[in-house]
Amino acid sequence: MTTAVPTSLAGGPRRRVWRNRLFQLAMLSCMFVAFGTLALLLADTLITGWPELSRRLLTGLPSTVPGEAGARPAILATLYLGLLVLVFSVPIGVLTAIYLEEYANRERWWNRAIEVNIQNLAAVPAIVYGILGLAFIVRGIGVGRVVLAGGLILTLVVLPTVVVASREAIRAVPDSIRQGAFALGATKWQVVWRQVLPASIPGIATGSILALSRAVGETAPLIMVGAITYVAFNPSLFGPYTALPVQIYNWTKQPDPGFQTLAAAAAIVLLAIVLSMNAVAIFLRNRYRKQW
Amino acid sequence: MTQMEAPRIDSSRIAEVSHGLDRSEVESRERVFSVRDLSVAYHGNVALENVELVEIRRRIGMVFQKPNPFPKSIYDNIAFGPRVLGMKGSLDERVEQALHQAALWDEVKDRLKDGALGLSGGQQQRLCIARALAVEPDVILMDEPASALDPISTTRIEDLMHELKRDYTIVIVTHNMQQAARVADMTAFFSVDVEEDGSGRRGILVEYDATTKIFTTPSDKRTEDYVTGRFG
C-alpha cells in the first residue's frame, strides 16, 4: 500500500498561511508607528539640542542672551522636587496600600468608596491638582509659591499611582506566607512588617520610581502654583523656583532661535534624568525578583 | 462522597483537641486562623473563643499541606518565630537545635544563609516543621503534611513524626489511611452530615479510638465502610 503525498505540500502556501503572514506584518507596522514616531522625536531633539549641551547649560544661570543662558536653578529645583515627592509619597502611599490590602474591611461601604476613588484620582488631570494646590497649599495654608508647595502638589498628583502600584505588589504576596507567619504566633503588624512588606518591596520600589519620573516631568500643576520662569539663583526649600519642564516650555516661547536650541538641550537633560530613574526601577525589579 | 477525612490523633497529652478538628464549616482561607469558629477544648475546659488568638497560635504549631517557607534564608525562616516572640537565649543555638530536631541540619548546615526556596519540596516541608519547633509549641497540627511530597520524602516526614512524638503531641489530618495506620497511636474518623433541608453540611466526629481498634474492629458502621475501602 502506498501513501499519497498531499498535493498541498508540494504546492505554494495556502490562504491561511498568507493570512498568518499578513497579520504578522500588520502588527509589525503598528509597532513601527508607535516607536518610530518616538524615535524620530528623540532623534530630532538630540540633533537640535546637541550643540548647546554643554557644561554651561548644567551649571550656568539663566540669561536673556541665549549664548550665556544655563539651567542650573531649574535642574536643581527639579531634583529637589523629585526628592520631596519621594519623601512624601512613598511612606503615605505604602501605608495607605497596606491599610487597604491588609486591614480594611471590604464589607464597609467607606472602604469600598475609597478603593473606587483611588482609581479615579489616578486619572484626574494634573492641572486640576494644580488648581487645588494653588487654593489649599499656596494660599489656603499659606505655604506660598515655593519649592515645598510644588513638592506637595506633585505628591498629590502621583500618590494614587503609588498606592495602586503598592497594592498590586502587596496583593501578589501569597497568603501562604501570611499563614505561615501567623501560625508561629506573630501579630498582624509583625506579619505585615516582617513578611508582607519585605516580600513586596520590588513591586513597590518599581511603581514608586515610575510615579516619581512622572512627577519630575509634570509641567501643568507647577505653572499653576507659580514655578516662575526666571530664577537666577539656586532654589531653596522655602524660596521661589522654576522647574526643568517649565524652563523648557518658556524657552520655546522665546522669539530668539537660540533659545529653541537651548530648549532642546534642556529637554535632553530632562530625558536623561527621567530615563536614569527608570533604569533604577528596572535594576531594582531584576535585583529583587519575585521568589515565589 | 465529599470531605472524607481520617485524621489521626496522637494523644500523649491532649486528646481533647481532636474534638475540635471539625473544619468543614470554616472557610478554607480562614480555616487555619479561625480557631474561634470551632469549639475546641484545650487543656480541659478552655474555650478558644475567649482566648487571645495570637497566643493560641504560638502554642499550637502548624504545618501546612503545601510547604510554605518564607522567601528568606533558611536561617531567617527558623529565626522568624523566636524573633517575633522575643524569645530569650542564643538564636544560633535555637536554629541549630530546631534543624536537628527536624532532621535537616546535616543537609543545610553549610548553607544557612541561602534562600529557603532553593530547597527541595521535602526539605522545605522539614524546614517548616523545624520552624514550628523553634517556638516550642505544646501541640503541632499537621494538615496533610506529606500529600504534596514524593514517597521518599513522605517516609522521612513520617520517621520524623515518630521521633517528635516523644516530646510533642502531634495532630495530623490525612486522607491516606495507610499513613494514619503507620504514624498514629490514636485515630479519629470524621465525616460530614448533609442537612436534609439543604441548609448546609456539618462535620461530625464518627469515632475516636486507638488506631489498631479503628483499623481492625471499629464500632461504627461508617468507619468500617471507610477503612475497608467501601467508599472514599
Chai-1 contact restraints between the chains, C-beta under 6 A:
chainA,res_idxA,chainB,res_idxB,connection_type,confidence,min_distance_angstrom,max_distance_angstrom,comment,restraint_id
A,S176,B,N68,contact,1.0,0.0,6.0,A-B,restraint_1
A,I177,B,F70,contact,1.0,0.0,6.0,A-B,restraint_2
A,Q179,B,V32,contact,1.0,0.0,6.0,A-B,restraint_3
A,G180,B,N68,contact,1.0,0.0,6.0,A-B,restraint_4
A,F182,B,F33,contact,1.0,0.0,6.0,A-B,restraint_5
A,F182,B,R57,contact,1.0,0.0,6.0,A-B,restraint_6
A,A183,B,R57,contact,1.0,0.0,6.0,A-B,restraint_7
A,A183,B,M62,contact,1.0,0.0,6.0,A-B,restraint_8
A,L184,B,G81,contact,1.0,0.0,6.0,A-B,restraint_9
A,L184,B,V135,contact,1.0,0.0,6.0,A-B,restraint_10
A,G185,B,V54,contact,1.0,0.0,6.0,A-B,restraint_11
A,G185,B,R57,contact,1.0,0.0,6.0,A-B,restraint_12
A,G185,B,R58,contact,1.0,0.0,6.0,A-B,restraint_13
A,G185,B,L85,contact,1.0,0.0,6.0,A-B,restraint_14
A,A186,B,V84,contact,1.0,0.0,6.0,A-B,restraint_15
A,T187,B,V54,contact,1.0,0.0,6.0,A-B,restraint_16
A,Q190,B,V84,contact,1.0,0.0,6.0,A-B,restraint_17
A,A199,B,P71,contact,1.0,0.0,6.0,A-B,restraint_18
A,Q291,B,P71,contact,1.0,0.0,6.0,A-B,restraint_19
A,Q291,B,L117,contact,1.0,0.0,6.0,A-B,restraint_20
A,W292,B,P71,contact,1.0,0.0,6.0,A-B,restraint_21
